[in-house]
Amino acid sequence: MPAPDDKQNITLRLSRQVIQKARVLAARRSTSITGLLTSQLEQLTEADDEYERAMRRAIVRMKEGFHLGGTHKLDRDGLHER
C-alpha cells in the first residue's frame, strides 16, 4: 500500500471553456487548477468516508435496538388469552 503522502499525476480532458473558467476560479482563490481540483477531490472523498462511517454506526445502533423506557407488563401467554 502506498504511503499517504505518495502522490500520482492524472490526466483530464476538459472543454476549453471549462478550463478557462477553472483558471479564473483558481486565480480568484490564489491557487492553481491542480490545487483547486486537489482540494475539491479531497473534500469529496473525505465526505464519502464520513458518510460510510456514519452508515456503519447507524446500522450497529439499529441492530442493537433502542430502549425507550417502556416495560412489558404482560407475558406471552397473557397477550394471547382471549
Secondary structure, DSSP 8 states (H G I E B T S, - for coil): ---TT----------HHHHHHHHHHHHHTTS-HHHHHHHHHHHHHHHHHHHHHHHHHHHHHHHH----S----S-HHHHH--
